[in-house]
Amino acid sequence: MSTESVIGSPLRDQIETFADEHREALQRCLDGLTEEQARRSLVPSRTTLLGLVKHATFVEKVWFDEAVTGRSRAELGLPDDAGDSFLLADEDTVESVQRAHREACEASRRAAAALDLDDLLTGNRRGPLPLRWVYLHLLRELAQHCGHADILREQILAHDAK
């Protein structure tokens, strides 16, 4: 579905469609890049294209696994600090990070499917939060990271075209 196709749809359909569009856009930022390009650091922070997608996987698991199930980040194999989710391991590749992100997004969809927008998720550190808020937070974060990814990808491709 496209965001245009859900203009008159129920709010839940609109939110989920926007979330999926942003998930896919971030996923695509790695398409056609070499491993070196995907890992290339252009800013003083830990932000790389591969790191952005790895962080987005962390975000999915925090909001749709930790918050829904109440399992701890340690139980989920997640770093305690969100900033550490940008760190790349030697075994992280474009293919493995994209696969992990796709799997996390699918797990998020399954976890949210049985919930209503006003259902409270009790597993987050902030305390009980409605699913509606979680989706809005996810959209904000994905939109920011898609913007970061657009700029980084443009810089990488322009530099390598020289």
MDAnalysis code that builds the backbone (N, CA, C; Angstrom):
import MDAnalysis as mda
import numpy as np

u = mda.Universe.empty(486, n_residues=162, atom_resindex=np.repeat(np.arange(162), 3), trajectory=True)
u.add_TopologyAttr("name", ["N", "CA", "C"] * 162)
u.add_TopologyAttr("resid", np.arange(1, 163))
u.add_TopologyAttr("resname", ["MET", "SER", "THR", "GLU", "SER", "VAL", "ILE", "GLY", "SER", "PRO", "LEU", "ARG", "ASP", "GLN", "ILE", "GLU", "THR", "PHE", "ALA", "ASP", "GLU", "HIS", "ARG", "GLU", "ALA", "LEU", "GLN", "ARG", "CYS", "LEU", "ASP", "GLY", "LEU", "THR", "GLU", "GLU", "GLN", "ALA", "ARG", "ARG", "SER", "LEU", "VAL", "PRO", "SER", "ARG", "THR", "THR", "LEU", "LEU", "GLY", "LEU", "VAL", "LYS", "HIS", "ALA", "THR", "PHE", "VAL", "GLU", "LYS", "VAL", "TRP", "PHE", "ASP", "GLU", "ALA", "VAL", "THR", "GLY", "ARG", "SER", "ARG", "ALA", "GLU", "LEU", "GLY", "LEU", "PRO", "ASP", "ASP", "ALA", "GLY", "ASP", "SER", "PHE", "LEU", "LEU", "ALA", "ASP", "GLU", "ASP", "THR", "VAL", "GLU", "SER", "VAL", "GLN", "ARG", "ALA", "HIS", "ARG", "GLU", "ALA", "CYS", "GLU", "ALA", "SER", "ARG", "ARG", "ALA", "ALA", "ALA", "ALA", "LEU", "ASP", "LEU", "ASP", "ASP", "LEU", "LEU", "THR", "GLY", "ASN", "ARG", "ARG", "GLY", "PRO", "LEU", "PRO", "LEU", "ARG", "TRP", "VAL", "TYR", "LEU", "HIS", "LEU", "LEU", "ARG", "GLU", "LEU", "ALA", "GLN", "HIS", "CYS", "GLY", "HIS", "ALA", "ASP", "ILE", "LEU", "ARG", "GLU", "GLN", "ILE", "LEU", "ALA", "HIS", "ASP", "ALA", "LYS"])
u.atoms.positions = np.array([
    [0.838, -1.182, 0.000],
    [0.000, 0.000, 0.000],
    [0.882, 1.244, 0.000],
    [0.407, 2.271, -0.608],
    [1.110, 3.554, -0.584],
    [0.376, 4.507, 0.349],
    [1.080, 5.532, 0.802],
    [0.442, 6.502, 1.683],
    [-0.716, 7.195, 0.980],
    [-0.614, 7.372, -0.324],
    [-1.708, 7.989, -1.083],
    [-2.956, 7.115, -1.074],
    [-2.773, 5.819, -1.049],
    [-3.917, 4.909, -1.129],
    [-4.692, 4.792, 0.177],
    [-4.159, 5.329, 1.273],
    [-4.847, 5.186, 2.562],
    [-5.399, 6.513, 3.093],
    [-5.516, 7.515, 2.234],
    [-5.998, 8.831, 2.675],
    [-7.326, 8.719, 3.404],
    [-8.254, 7.953, 2.902],
    [-9.569, 7.828, 3.530],
    [-9.711, 6.616, 4.430],
    [-8.639, 5.938, 4.706],
    [-8.681, 4.713, 5.514],
    [-8.676, 5.028, 7.003],
    [-8.988, 4.021, 7.821],
    [-8.917, 4.208, 9.269],
    [-7.507, 4.609, 9.703],
    [-7.423, 5.315, 10.822],
    [-6.148, 5.814, 11.333],
    [-5.096, 4.719, 11.452],
    [-5.472, 3.574, 11.944],
    [-4.510, 2.468, 12.123],
    [-3.860, 2.107, 10.794],
    [-4.661, 2.000, 9.742],
    [-4.121, 1.681, 8.416],
    [-3.170, 2.775, 7.943],
    [-3.521, 4.025, 8.190],
    [-2.655, 5.127, 7.789],
    [-1.321, 5.075, 8.523],
    [-1.375, 4.898, 9.828],
    [-0.147, 4.863, 10.630],
    [0.752, 3.715, 10.189],
    [0.174, 2.537, 10.036],
    [0.975, 1.375, 9.655],
    [1.560, 1.531, 8.251],
    [0.822, 2.139, 7.354],
    [1.323, 2.347, 5.995],
    [2.478, 3.341, 6.001],
    [2.341, 4.429, 6.739],
    [3.438, 5.392, 6.843],
    [4.666, 4.745, 7.484],
    [4.458, 3.950, 8.541],
    [5.581, 3.273, 9.198],
    [6.282, 2.334, 8.219],
    [5.511, 1.541, 7.488],
    [6.117, 0.614, 6.528],
    [6.863, 1.348, 5.416],
    [6.310, 2.461, 4.954],
    [6.995, 3.227, 3.913],
    [8.351, 3.734, 4.413],
    [8.393, 4.198, 5.651],
    [9.656, 4.683, 6.207],
    [10.623, 3.529, 6.488],
    [10.109, 2.408, 6.957],
    [10.959, 1.230, 7.169],
    [11.638, 0.823, 5.860],
    [10.856, 0.764, 4.807],
    [11.386, 0.358, 3.499],
    [12.373, 1.381, 2.949],
    [12.107, 2.651, 3.142],
    [13.019, 3.692, 2.658],
    [14.373, 3.576, 3.347],
    [14.362, 3.347, 4.641],
    [15.627, 3.204, 5.358],
    [16.348, 1.944, 4.903],
    [15.604, 0.888, 4.714],
    [16.179, -0.375, 4.225],
    [16.889, -0.163, 2.878],
    [16.252, 0.594, 1.997],
    [16.779, 0.811, 0.641],
    [18.025, 1.694, 0.603],
    [18.319, 2.413, 1.673],
    [19.496, 3.292, 1.648],
    [20.780, 2.511, 1.429],
    [20.755, 1.219, 1.684],
    [21.940, 0.374, 1.510],
    [22.015, -0.287, 0.136],
    [20.937, -0.232, -0.612],
    [20.885, -0.913, -1.908],
    [21.983, -0.403, -2.838],
    [22.708, -1.349, -3.421],
    [23.716, -1.027, -4.422],
    [25.027, -0.495, -3.872],
    [25.171, -0.434, -2.558],
    [26.412, 0.067, -1.976],
    [27.379, -1.077, -1.693],
    [28.651, -0.748, -1.722],
    [29.659, -1.716, -1.301],
    [29.678, -1.760, 0.225],
    [30.323, -2.767, 0.768],
    [30.455, -2.861, 2.218],
    [31.194, -1.633, 2.759],
    [32.209, -1.201, 2.045],
    [32.982, -0.033, 2.481],
    [32.111, 1.214, 2.479],
    [31.335, 1.410, 1.442],
    [30.460, 2.582, 1.371],
    [29.438, 2.561, 2.510],
    [28.866, 1.405, 2.769],
    [27.843, 1.288, 3.810],
    [28.411, 1.578, 5.198],
    [29.691, 1.308, 5.400],
    [30.352, 1.521, 6.692],
    [31.038, 2.884, 6.793],
    [31.109, 3.594, 5.694],
    [31.876, 4.840, 5.661],
    [31.318, 5.871, 6.648],
    [32.224, 6.434, 7.418],
    [31.869, 7.450, 8.401],
    [32.157, 8.829, 7.829],
    [31.125, 9.665, 7.762],
    [31.271, 11.009, 7.212],
    [31.021, 12.099, 8.247],
    [30.610, 11.711, 9.436],
    [30.290, 12.664, 10.490],
    [30.984, 12.228, 11.784],
    [31.167, 13.152, 12.720],
    [31.872, 12.800, 13.959],
    [31.159, 11.764, 14.826],
    [29.848, 11.635, 14.679],
    [29.113, 10.649, 15.477],
    [29.343, 9.250, 14.911],
    [28.698, 8.276, 15.505],
    [28.795, 6.875, 15.061],
    [27.938, 6.594, 13.833],
    [27.310, 7.598, 13.277],
    [26.332, 7.416, 12.216],
    [26.978, 7.042, 10.893],
    [26.627, 5.854, 10.420],
    [26.960, 5.380, 9.074],
    [25.665, 4.827, 8.496],
    [25.641, 4.605, 7.204],
    [24.416, 4.043, 6.630],
    [24.110, 2.665, 7.214],
    [25.120, 1.820, 7.319],
    [24.904, 0.489, 7.871],
    [24.490, 0.597, 9.340],
    [25.099, 1.523, 10.062],
    [24.750, 1.734, 11.461],
    [23.326, 2.241, 11.645],
    [22.864, 3.080, 10.721],
    [21.481, 3.572, 10.804],
    [20.478, 2.430, 10.706],
    [20.714, 1.522, 9.776],
    [19.779, 0.401, 9.615],
    [19.894, -0.555, 10.802],
    [21.116, -0.746, 11.303],
    [21.283, -1.589, 12.488],
    [20.556, -0.965, 13.681],
    [20.663, 0.353, 13.831],
    [19.959, 1.055, 14.905],
    [18.441, 0.927, 14.734],
    [17.964, 1.011, 13.507],
    [16.520, 0.880, 13.264],
    [16.023, -0.503, 13.686],
    [16.854, -1.518, 13.560],
    [16.507, -2.858, 14.032],
    [16.362, -2.844, 15.547],
    [17.299, -2.192, 16.220],
    [17.232, -2.022, 17.669],
    [15.921, -1.330, 18.053],
    [15.580, -0.267, 17.347],
    [14.361, 0.505, 17.631],
    [13.126, -0.385, 17.522],
    [13.045, -1.168, 16.464],
    [11.904, -2.079, 16.294],
    [11.794, -3.026, 17.488],
    [12.923, -3.569, 17.902],
    [12.902, -4.540, 18.996],
    [12.564, -3.889, 20.327],
    [13.028, -2.661, 20.547],
    [12.698, -1.958, 21.787],
    [11.208, -1.675, 21.849],
    [10.648, -1.148, 20.756],
    [9.253, -0.713, 20.802],
    [8.246, -1.839, 20.608],
    [8.613, -2.874, 19.883],
    [7.607, -3.907, 19.605],
    [7.948, -5.266, 20.201],
    [9.062, -5.362, 20.910],
    [9.354, -6.589, 21.639],
    [9.479, -6.247, 23.117],
    [10.453, -5.427, 23.468],
    [10.608, -5.040, 24.872],
    [9.324, -4.417, 25.430],
    [8.775, -3.435, 24.734],
    [7.596, -2.726, 25.248],
    [6.360, -3.613, 25.302],
    [6.214, -4.514, 24.344],
    [5.036, -5.383, 24.304],
    [5.179, -6.552, 25.280],
    [6.334, -7.208, 25.269],
    [6.504, -8.426, 26.065],
    [7.034, -8.181, 27.470],
    [7.722, -7.047, 27.660],
    [8.334, -6.780, 28.951],
    [9.667, -7.465, 29.138],
    [10.139, -8.170, 28.106],
    [11.461, -8.788, 28.212],
    [12.520, -7.685, 28.225],
    [13.573, -7.898, 28.966],
    [14.621, -6.888, 29.082],
    [15.471, -6.828, 27.820],
    [16.180, -5.724, 27.675],
    [17.101, -5.598, 26.542],
    [18.154, -6.691, 26.586],
    [18.611, -7.033, 27.780],
    [19.595, -8.111, 27.909],
    [19.019, -9.424, 27.386],
    [17.774, -9.721, 27.742],
    [17.124, -10.944, 27.268],
    [16.986, -10.947, 25.741],
    [16.821, -9.747, 25.164],
    [16.647, -9.622, 23.713],
    [17.974, -9.511, 22.972],
    [19.076, -9.480, 23.722],
    [20.389, -9.347, 23.102],
    [20.660, -7.940, 22.588],
    [20.023, -6.947, 23.221],
    [20.155, -5.558, 22.793],
    [21.063, -4.788, 23.744],
    [21.782, -3.802, 23.232],
    [22.576, -2.971, 24.134],
    [21.664, -2.161, 25.042],
    [22.146, -1.849, 26.222],
    [21.368, -1.051, 27.165],
    [21.243, 0.387, 26.680],
    [22.283, 0.900, 26.066],
    [22.316, 2.289, 25.591],
    [21.998, 2.311, 24.093],
    [21.012, 3.115, 23.708],
    [20.610, 3.198, 22.298],
    [21.765, 3.606, 21.393],
    [22.666, 4.445, 21.884],
    [23.812, 4.878, 21.076],
    [24.702, 3.727, 20.666],
    [24.758, 2.693, 21.497],
    [25.585, 1.529, 21.169],
    [24.993, 0.694, 20.041],
    [23.727, 0.914, 19.721],
    [23.096, 0.132, 18.650],
    [23.595, 0.556, 17.266],
    [24.328, 1.656, 17.180],
    [24.926, 2.091, 15.914],
    [26.265, 1.404, 15.657],
    [26.845, 0.803, 16.700],
    [28.167, 0.190, 16.572],
    [28.098, -1.040, 15.680],
    [29.074, -1.135, 14.795],
    [29.110, -2.250, 13.856],
    [30.114, -3.300, 14.304],
    [29.721, -4.552, 14.184],
    [30.616, -5.674, 14.434],
    [31.266, -6.071, 13.110],
    [32.380, -6.764, 13.187],
    [33.070, -7.191, 11.968],
    [32.162, -8.030, 11.076],
    [31.276, -8.817, 11.696],
    [30.408, -9.714, 10.912],
    [29.192, -9.018, 10.314],
    [28.952, -7.761, 10.657],
    [27.830, -7.021, 10.077],
    [28.110, -6.711, 8.613],
    [27.184, -7.103, 7.764],
    [27.292, -6.835, 6.328],
    [25.999, -6.173, 5.868],
    [26.022, -5.623, 4.676],
    [24.802, -5.042, 4.124],
    [23.696, -6.082, 4.145],
    [23.995, -7.275, 3.677],
    [22.974, -8.327, 3.590],
    [22.480, -8.740, 4.973],
    [23.382, -8.937, 5.932],
    [22.966, -9.411, 7.255],
    [22.181, -8.342, 8.015],
    [22.569, -7.087, 7.876],
    [21.868, -6.007, 8.572],
    [20.499, -5.771, 7.932],
    [20.421, -5.822, 6.607],
    [19.119, -5.677, 5.950],
    [18.191, -6.833, 6.334],
    [18.713, -8.039, 6.374],
    [17.902, -9.205, 6.751],
    [17.387, -9.055, 8.185],
    [18.264, -8.667, 9.106],
    [17.864, -8.498, 10.505],
    [16.798, -7.407, 10.626],
    [16.936, -6.350, 9.847],
    [15.954, -5.270, 9.886],
    [14.606, -5.752, 9.347],
    [14.611, -6.453, 8.218],
    [13.359, -6.992, 7.663],
    [12.670, -7.909, 8.673],
    [13.453, -8.774, 9.312],
    [12.893, -9.714, 10.285],
    [12.327, -8.977, 11.497],
    [13.020, -7.941, 11.959],
    [12.532, -7.169, 13.103],
    [11.243, -6.435, 12.749],
    [11.167, -5.891, 11.536],
    [9.944, -5.193, 11.107],
    [8.770, -6.162, 11.030],
    [9.005, -7.340, 10.513],
    [7.938, -8.339, 10.429],
    [7.488, -8.759, 11.825],
    [8.440, -8.940, 12.732],
    [8.095, -9.288, 14.115],
    [7.299, -8.153, 14.762],
    [7.641, -6.910, 14.454],
    [6.903, -5.762, 14.979],
    [5.463, -5.775, 14.494],
    [5.290, -6.054, 13.195],
    [3.928, -6.111, 12.640],
    [3.104, -7.187, 13.343],
    [3.712, -8.353, 13.560],
    [3.006, -9.451, 14.238],
    [2.655, -9.068, 15.683],
    [3.601, -8.445, 16.380],
    [3.380, -8.078, 17.782],
    [2.257, -7.059, 17.924],
    [2.164, -6.136, 16.978],
    [1.154, -5.080, 17.059],
    [-0.198, -5.509, 16.508],
    [-0.236, -6.563, 15.716],
    [-1.465, -6.949, 15.006],
    [-2.648, -7.183, 15.937],
    [-2.419, -7.764, 17.085],
    [-3.520, -8.093, 17.993],
    [-3.848, -6.954, 18.955],
    [-3.139, -5.840, 18.830],
    [-3.324, -4.724, 19.753],
    [-4.145, -3.610, 19.121],
    [-4.830, -2.859, 19.962],
    [-5.531, -1.654, 19.522],
    [-4.631, -0.454, 19.779],
    [-4.867, 0.627, 19.070],
    [-4.029, 1.820, 19.213],
    [-4.025, 2.353, 20.652],
    [-5.077, 2.146, 21.395],
    [-5.136, 2.649, 22.766],
    [-4.666, 1.635, 23.807],
    [-4.271, 0.433, 23.371],
    [-3.738, -0.551, 24.320],
    [-2.430, -0.038, 24.895],
    [-2.252, -0.277, 26.195],
    [-1.037, 0.166, 26.874],
    [0.036, -0.907, 26.795],
    [1.225, -0.469, 26.412],
    [2.388, -1.350, 26.389],
    [3.154, -1.078, 27.678],
    [3.345, -2.100, 28.478],
    [3.875, -1.906, 29.825],
    [5.362, -2.186, 29.963],
    [6.016, -2.648, 28.906],
    [7.402, -3.071, 29.041],
    [8.447, -2.002, 28.808],
    [8.061, -0.790, 28.467],
    [9.055, 0.245, 28.206],
    [9.488, 0.928, 29.498],
    [10.718, 1.414, 29.505],
    [11.286, 2.078, 30.682],
    [10.511, 3.320, 31.098],
    [9.800, 3.946, 30.162],
    [9.038, 5.155, 30.479],
    [7.765, 4.836, 31.254],
    [7.415, 3.579, 31.293],
    [6.158, 3.179, 31.921],
    [5.140, 2.863, 30.853],
    [3.905, 2.601, 31.232],
    [2.875, 2.240, 30.261],
    [2.671, 3.338, 29.215],
    [2.679, 2.923, 27.956],
    [2.492, 3.838, 26.829],
    [1.477, 3.242, 25.868],
    [0.589, 4.060, 25.318],
    [-0.349, 3.509, 24.334],
    [0.366, 3.185, 23.019],
    [-0.106, 2.166, 22.359],
    [0.469, 1.778, 21.067],
    [0.481, 2.965, 20.108],
    [-0.530, 3.795, 20.161],
    [-0.609, 4.989, 19.301],
    [0.647, 5.846, 19.471],
    [1.050, 6.100, 20.719],
    [2.241, 6.909, 21.003],
    [3.495, 6.222, 20.463],
    [3.563, 4.907, 20.654],
    [4.726, 4.154, 20.178],
    [4.858, 4.291, 18.660],
    [3.766, 4.149, 17.937],
    [3.810, 4.322, 16.479],
    [4.261, 5.734, 16.099],
    [3.741, 6.747, 16.790],
    [4.133, 8.120, 16.478],
    [5.613, 8.348, 16.762],
    [6.091, 7.799, 17.863],
    [7.521, 7.908, 18.184],
    [8.360, 7.197, 17.124],
    [7.920, 6.003, 16.733],
    [8.621, 5.260, 15.691],
    [8.677, 6.060, 14.395],
    [7.555, 6.642, 14.007],
    [7.527, 7.441, 12.775],
    [8.489, 8.619, 12.847],
    [8.524, 9.297, 13.984],
    [9.446, 10.425, 14.134],
    [10.886, 9.959, 13.980],
    [11.214, 8.879, 14.647],
    [12.586, 8.383, 14.590],
    [12.955, 7.900, 13.191],
    [12.067, 7.156, 12.557],
    [12.348, 6.681, 11.204],
    [12.477, 7.831, 10.219],
    [11.646, 8.846, 10.354],
    [11.729, 10.002, 9.455],
    [13.068, 10.711, 9.618],
    [13.514, 10.887, 10.850],
    [14.811, 11.512, 11.080],
    [15.926, 10.689, 10.447],
    [15.891, 9.392, 10.669],
    [16.967, 8.542, 10.156],
    [16.920, 8.407, 8.643],
    [15.736, 8.447, 8.054],
    [15.652, 8.455, 6.587],
    [16.304, 9.717, 6.032],
    [16.104, 10.843, 6.687],
    [16.752, 12.081, 6.264],
    [18.259, 11.999, 6.389],
    [18.721, 11.458, 7.511],
    [20.164, 11.270, 7.678],
    [20.704, 10.373, 6.558],
    [20.001, 9.290, 6.303],
    [20.446, 8.328, 5.291],
    [20.481, 8.959, 3.900],
    [19.482, 9.752, 3.563],
    [19.465, 10.422, 2.259],
    [20.714, 11.276, 2.074],
    [21.047, 12.051, 3.089],
    [22.204, 12.947, 2.997],
    [23.503, 12.154, 2.924],
    [23.657, 11.156, 3.788],
    [24.885, 10.357, 3.771],
    [25.050, 9.634, 2.439],
    [23.985, 9.036, 1.951],
    [24.064, 8.306, 0.678],
    [24.434, 9.255, -0.460],
    [23.819, 10.441, -0.481],
    [24.136, 11.431, -1.514],
    [25.615, 11.814, -1.462],
    [26.143, 12.018, -0.270],
    [27.553, 12.380, -0.128],
    [28.468, 11.247, -0.590],
    [28.132, 10.031, -0.208],
    [28.965, 8.880, -0.582],
    [28.977, 8.719, -2.104],
    [27.810, 8.729, -2.707],
    [27.731, 8.518, -4.162],
    [28.380, 9.665, -4.919],
    [28.223, 10.881, -4.448],
    [28.852, 12.028, -5.130],
    [30.370, 11.949, -5.014],
    [30.853, 11.582, -3.854],
    [32.300, 11.471, -3.662],
    [32.897, 10.387, -4.553],
    [32.218, 9.253, -4.621],
    [32.739, 8.128, -5.386],
    [32.565, 8.298, -6.890],
    [31.738, 9.231, -7.312],
    [31.540, 9.484, -8.745],
    [32.657, 10.335, -9.316],
    [33.428, 10.959, -8.451],
    [34.512, 11.849, -8.897],
    [35.651, 11.081, -9.521],
])
